[in-house]
Amino acid sequence: MNFEEDTIPLDQRGRAGLQFLGSLQVYTSRELLEDARQQFAHQPEAERLALEFQASGGVGEWRQRLDQARQVAERSVEYRFNRFYERYVAEENWVRGLTAVERKRDQFAGRQRAVPITERLILDPDLAVPDYHDGVEWHLQPGGWEGYDLAGPMWSAAIMPYVYSRGGNAAVEVNDDVRSHRREVLSQFRHEPRRAYDVGCGGAGTLGIMRSLFPNAELVGGDLSARRLTDGHAISERMGWNITFRQEDGRHVAEEDNSFDAVISYALHHEMPRDVTRAILREMHRILEPGGEIVINDIPPFRVVSPLQAVLLDWESTYRAEPFFTESRFLHLPDTLARLGFTAIEEFRLRPLGYPWITRAIKAG
């Protein structure tokens, strides 16, 4: 059984409210945004901007390019309405998702309590929350990852199946079900892992799919969030996946040198400064054995998308509580991995708009 099927159904009212948001997301991204793209392409600056976005440049140059492209985009009424609806859906996700889950609180909370804590969940109450992470309400989620005790069910039973599964948000293409991405990304490993580490795992979303693909692998996930790890552990124990979850900073993990042959990083690095990404990748290099592989999935860098697509991605930093979205897209991951001692470095897209964007590499022997 897939863990996404192992949930409690919402009532009709809850489903209807979330389905409306998913449909609105599709409409605004398919109809309004497509009109905005055509209008952008006919602006006198479009050709010059397209060439500039293909060129290398420092952070200051990239910010100037983004500002110019944004000014062009904002001439379009359709673009401005699209951004309005995007923000509306981003806020209403939590209003309607939380309300729908609360009406089933007894069932969701009861299921969580029914799973005993085992030695496979290792929490660290003394772990210091990094400054860059502290207090951020990621994706506009009230209270951040730790702010709501039923955040896990809200994601898996409400927002993910009824809104995010429809696509059209951020870098995701319209009608592209993000739930299928994890399997596609994990299929990019060039070998079958024996022992794999999921850095910034959140819950069991990626590790659960990994268990289905690699049934004999030893799986370990690390994350800062005690709540998300606890949710992931509960699902894993209920499903019999035998996954270890550890609360730890990805820059300092409790693993031996050369102890894993695979590392997965799924949609993590856009939620941290570039220096933190570099430190985490250095740590992942340490725990990988020679010949071991890292597969990274994240938002595409600005250098591989159109000027208007870059504007849409940059918008997330200011209006969707993703403070490092823009900064992280300036980082050249292949160069960073090469300096750390990785080889056989590749990067490529799995969809035309660029997401999922894959970077994979092997630790040199």
N, C-alpha and C positions, 0 to 999 in steps of 0.2 A: 504493500500500500504506500502511496505517496503521502507525505505528511500533510499536504494541502487538502487531501480528502479527509484527514483525521481532525475534523473540527466540528463545531456546533453551529447549525444553520441559524441565520438571523431571521427575525420575523419579517413579514411582508413590508411593513412600513420602513424598517431599517434598510432592506434591500432596495426598495424603490428610491429612497433618498440618495443612496450611493450610486445606483444605476443612472440617475439623472446627472450626477457629477461626471461619471464616465462618458456619457453621451455628449455632454457639453464639452468635455475635453477633446473628444473626437471632432465635433463640429468646428470648434475654434481653431484647431490645428490643421484640419483638412481644408476647410473652406476659407476662413479669414486669412490664415497664414499663407496659404497658397497664393491668394491674391496679393498679399504683401510681398511675397517672393518675386512675383512677376513685375510688380511696380518697382521694386528695388533694382531688378535687372535692367530696367529702362532708364534709370537715373544717369545723368552724365558722368558721375563719379564712379559708376559701377565697375567699369573695365580697369581703371587705375587701382581701385581698392582690391580687386581680385588679384592683380599682379603683386601688390604690396603684401598681401596675406600669404603669398607663396614664398616670400623672401625671408631670410633670417633677420634677427634684430634683437635688441635688448629689451628689457622690461619697459623702459620709457617709450621706445618706439612702438611696442605693441599696444600700450595704453593709448597712445595717440591714434593709432589705426582704429582701435575699438571705438574711441570717441567719435571719430569721423564717420565710421560706418553706422553708429547709433543715430547720429544726426540725420543721415540719409534715410534710415529706416523709419524714423519718427515722422517723416513727411506723410506717411501712409496712415489713413484713418483705420484701415483694417489691421495694421500692425498694432496700433494703440488699443483698439478694442480686444485684439487677441491677448495682449499683455494684461488687460483688465480682467478678462475671463480666467486667464492662467492664475492670477493672484486669488481670484474668488474661489476657484476649485481648490487651490492649495490651502486656504483657510477652512473651507467647508469640509474638507476631508476629515478634519479632527472633530468639528462640531457634529457632523452626522455620524461619523464612525464611532465616536465615544458614546453618543446617545444610543445608537443601535446596540452596542455591546453592553451598556449599562442595563438595558431591558432584559438581558440574559445573564446578568451578573452572577446570580446564584449558580448557574450551570458552569460558566467559565471559571469562576473562582473555585468552585468545588472540584473541577477537573484538575486544576493546578495543585490544590491541596492533597489530592489523592495520590500524587506521585512522590514517593519518599526520596529524600536527598541521599545520594550515594557518594562513594569515594571518587566518582568520575566528575564531580563538580568541586572545583577548588577555588574558593573565594578568598580575597585578601582585603579585609576591612581597613588595613592601614595603607592601602595603595593610594598614593597622591594623584589626584586628578590633574592632568596637565593644564597649564594656564590657557592654552589655545582652545581647549575643549570645555573648560568650566563655564557653566551658565549659558551655553549656546542651545537654543531651542531648534534643533536641526529640523529642516523641512517645515518649520513653523509649528512643530509638535509642542504643545504647551508643557513646560517643565522639562523638555528635552527627553533623552532616553529613559531617565529615571523618574519622570514626573507622574506616571500613571501606572498603577499596579496591573492593569489589564492591557498594557500597551502591546504585548505579544499577540493576544487574540484580536485586538483591534486591527493590527496589520494583517494577520493571516486570514481572518474570517470576514473582514469588512473592506478595508482600503485596497488591499492587494487584489482580491478577486473581482471587485466591482469597479474600481477606478484605474489602478495601475495596469491591470490586464488589458485595458483598452488602448494603451500607448498614448502618444501625442504630448507627453510631458517632458520638459527638459530636452535631453538628447534622444529620446525614444521616438521611433517613427509611429505614425498613426496606425492603429489596429495591430500593433506589434505587442504581443503578450510578454511582458518582462519575465514571467514565470518560466518561460522556455529558454531564457538567456543562460541561466546557470548551467544547464546541461550542455549547451553548445560551447560555453566557455571552458568547462571542465574537459570537454572532448579535445581541447587543444593541447593537452599534455602529449608529448611524443613517446611516452612510455607509460606503463601501468604502475602507479605508485605502490610502494610497499608501506611507507610511513609518511604521512602528509600532515603539514601544519597549515591551518587557515588563520592568517593574521588579520585581526580586526573582524572576527567571524560574526559578531553580533549574536544571533541565535544559531539555529540549526539549518537555516535556509540553504546555504551552500554545502555544508557538510552532509546534510541528508541526501542531497542529490549525489554527492561524491560516494556515499555509502552504496547507493544503488548501482553506480557505475563501477566501483572498485570494491566489491564485497569483502575482500580479504585484507584490505589495507588497514593499518592502525591509523586512526584519525584523532587529531588534537586541534582544538580551536582556542584562540586567545583573544580577549577583548577587555576594554576598560569597564564596560557596563555590567554590574552585578545582575541587574534585572534582566537584561537580554540573555546573559549566560544562563541564568536560572530558567528562563523560558525555554531556551534551547535544550538544556539538560532534561527538562520535563518531557519535551517531545521525543528526545532521543531514547529516554528510558521507556516511555510508553510504546515506542516503535521497536525497541530492541536493537538499537543501532550501535551500542557500545562505543560511544564517542566521549572523549575526555574534554572538558571545558575548564579553562583556567583564566582567572582574572589577572591580567598583567598588561603592562605597557609594551607595545610592540618593539620599542627600542631596547628593552631589557627583558628577554624571555627566559624562563627557567628550563632551558634545554641545553644539552651538551653540544659541543662543537661537532660538526659533521654527523648529525644524528637523524636527519631526514633526507629522503631522496626526492621530495616534492614540497613546494610551497605554493599556495594559492592566495592571491590578494584580489578580493572582489569588491569593486566600487568603494574603495577605501580612501585613496590618496587625494581625492578632491575635497576631503573633509579635514585636511591638515596643511600646515605650512610646508613649503618645499624643504626646509632643513629637517623637518621631522620625517618626511618621506625618505630623504637620503639616509637618515639614521636608521630607520626601520629596514630599508633595503640592505644596509650594511649588516644588520643583525640577522636578516634572513640568509645572507651570504655565509655568515658564520655557522648557522645551524645546518645548512645544506652540506651534504657530502659531495666530494668531487664527482662531477657527472650528474648531480641532482639538478632539477629544473624548477624554475619559478615561472608561473603564469599570472600575469596581471591583467585584470579587466578594469577599465575606467572610462571616464568621459574622454572623447578625442581631444587632442591638443588643437589650439587655434590654427596652427600651421597646416592642418590637413582638412579644414572645413571652409565653407564659403564665408565671406564677410558677414552676411546676415545671420548665418548659423552661429558664428562666433558671438554676435550681439545677443542672440537668444541665450547662449550659455552664460555669457557675462551677466546677464540680467538676474540669474539665479543668486549671484553673490549678494546683491542688495535686497532683492524682493522675496527671496524664499529661504532666508536664514541658512545660506551656504557661504560663510564668510571667506572660504579659501578656494571657492570654485574657480575664480579667475586666476588667482596667483598660481594655483597648481597646474593650470593649462600652459603656463610659460615654461615649465620644466621639461627638458628633453630627456625622457626616460632612457632611451638607448645609450646616450652618452654617459648618463649616471651609472647605469649597469656596467658599462665597459670599464669605467674607472674603478669600480669595485672588484673587478676580476671575473666578470661573467663573459661568456663567449656564445657563439651561435645565436646572436640577438636578432630577433625579428619583431616587426610591428605591422599590424594589418587590421582592417575593419571587417566586421561580420554583417553590416548593413550599409546601404548607400550613404546615409547621413553620418555614419561614423561610429555609431554605438550599437553593440559593444565594440570597444577598441581594445585590441589585444596586444600586449607586449610580453614576449617570452624569451627566456635565456637559460643557459646552462652554466653551472659553476665549473670553471676550468679545472682540469685535473692537474 
